Structures are given as C-alpha cells and as structure tokens.
C-alpha cells in the first residue's frame, strides 16, 4: 500500500512584487502552483497510489473567482477516474472563516470537519485517518489533544496543520509537542503548515512534506511532497517526490579576487552555467545574485549599479536558454581601502569622509537631503520603494541611515576614480 502526503499547495497564490520587475515572466509565475499540483496528480495516477492526503492550505485564502475551485475539481476528477480517494484537511489559509466561495467536490474527496475531529476508515486497507480542519484562521488551540485513540490493529494516520514545537519562524497555529503526538499511538503523522521538508522522527513517523512549489526567494531549493509505502507491520519508507516547475535559487559570487566590473560579470556567467548544468531541464530558475567579498571592484560596482544588473541579465540571456530569470541583484561587497586608511590621506577625499561621518548626526544637512530627495521618491511606485531599502529610508525620513549605507561605496568609487 502507498499514499501521497502533501500540504501547503496555496493554489493560485498571488506572487507579490511582480509589478516592480519589468522583465518578469509573469504568466509562468502565475501558473506555477497549478503546474506543480498537476504534476503531483500525474504522479499519483502513474504510481497508482491508494490515496492522497492534503494536510492544510490547499488554497491561499478565498478565491478571486471560481476558476481556482474549478481547477481543483478537474484534478480531483482525474483522481476519481483512477479510483484514488483524497483526504482533505483545511488549515489557516483556507479555514472556514477565510473562504467565501465553495464548490461541491467530486465524490472521492473526503473533507475533515472543523467542529470536531473526524475519522475516515478505509476498510479494504485497514487504514484509519484522523484529523480536524480549522474553523478560524487564527486557531491557536491544541487540536491534537482532541484526536481519538488509534483503531486497534489498523494503520493509523494523524492529519494535522500545526506549527509544532521548535518552528518559531511559522505562526503558532494549533501548537503541540512531539511528545503529545507520540502519545497518541499513531503510525504516521501527516503534518502541514511548515513550508520546509522535514522528517521530525521515524518512530512514529512525523513528517512535514514542505510546500509543493516555492513562491518567492525565501523558499529556495527543491519543493514537493512525500510518497509513503506501508504494510500490515507499519510504515516502510517515506520518500520525497519533487514536482515544482519553477525553482528559486540564490547564486553567491565571491568577487574578492577580481578588480573590475567585467571580471565580476564573467564570474556571474560561469555561476549561471554551473547552476543550469546542475538543474533538471524541465525546471525554470528564478535567481537572486549576491555579489560578496572585499574587492577592488567595489567602487566600480557601486558607481555602475544599474549597468551591473543589465550586464547580469545579459549573462542570463547568453546561456542560450529561456529558463533563467534574474529576480534581483544584491551588492554586498566591501572596499579594499577602509575608513582608517582614508583618514590618513590629506586630500579632498579624506575631507569628504569626515563630512560623511558627521552627516548622519547633522539635522540641518539631513533635512536638506530629504527635501531634495522626497519629491522623487513620492513619484515612485510603492512596490519599487519597498523593494529598495534606500528609497524606503527616504520615504520614512531616515536620511541618517541612508547616508551611512551609501558612504562606503561612494568613497570607494571616488578613490578608484582618482
């Protein structure tokens, strides 16, 4: 017997910030959650699994329109034709209180109630699934405590959308401890809510499959579900299956050993080559490039930052593939010459350094700077402002932080020019 355990699908989740990227593959990004789910259904049919478990956050919230529901019904209909039942639990994003639109689902879809814990039995397999959906999005009660005792002699699966102990990065919904899950006496805990794949333990199995598709740069690397095989004696194997169609990656380039913009660009191009070679050909890549290191190129990079992005986009295009998109370029380099060395100089550059050191605490200077820059920032799109820390600092009136952040690069650029 085998089944698929998935969670955190977030069908049709909006990808925020796309308007700020003029070259973003918007249509591709809009459809990635559907593509990943279709690939999972394809796999379920191909492998002839006995059933599928969805442990919460199938949806990202109430639908914009009924197209999201129609898509899910079609995919469930495909599983129904293959005689594959689905056991569906709703989490914080698709709790009863969040959903204003609903559709009647195909007969093979069995939904866990939100008022109390419910149990579904698959007599032919001697499998019992226990779970409880969320009624309210902000469910902070310990739902696991109300799960029933296991069905004796059967394979018992607990389905739960929970932060679990130790996952402080995620909202503390339906909190519980590993000890509490162990005490229930189930064979397998099919969890959801944490977007990273994690096997917490193996006896009993406590598993987060991770989300099905990365949706932004904070969700890098492979994404998918798990395939579980079992027999009368219990769980045999839990194997990860990858179904993402777009993968988010961070490419870090160390520029410590180079001294010019062109040398940095060549390093980025070689990094792109390695990444594409290591990535399956069916996957599209959304890449953030981070350039780091104490380098002689720091000043040139600072002075030509807009050209740097265009050069990096050119390197992506030069790979001869349309499956690589540059999401953002981050400059995290440092100059070879430090503030102490500049202070020993007796030229105008040293005078400028002293001025910049004093500027963050000079209220008149800061106010004059804000007066000059705010009209420009006020005309910029809000998404662009939030994407660029310097513009956000001006909008918030934090000119001191702006001066501190740009001073090292400005000094390095001028030192290199001289």
Protein Blocks (a to p, Z undefined) as FASTA:
>chain_A
ZZdddehklgoiacehklmpmkbcfklmmmmmmmmmmmmmmmmmmnopabdcdeejkbgb
dcfblmlmmmmmmmmmmmmmnopacdddddfklgfklpmbdcdddfkbccddfkbccddd
dfknopacdddddfbfblcbdfklmpccddehiacddddddebghilmbccehiacfklm
mmnopabdcdehiacdcdfbfcdcdddebjfbdcbfklgcjdddddddddfkbcfbdcdd
dfbfbdcddddddfklpcbfklmmmmmmmmmmmmmmmpcfkbccddddddedjdfklmmm
mmmmmmmmmmmmmmmmmnopakbccfbacdfbdcfbdfklmmmpccfklmmmmmmmmmmm
mmklmmmmmmmmmmmmmmpcfklmmmpmklmmmmnopaklmmmmmmmmmmmmmmmmZZ
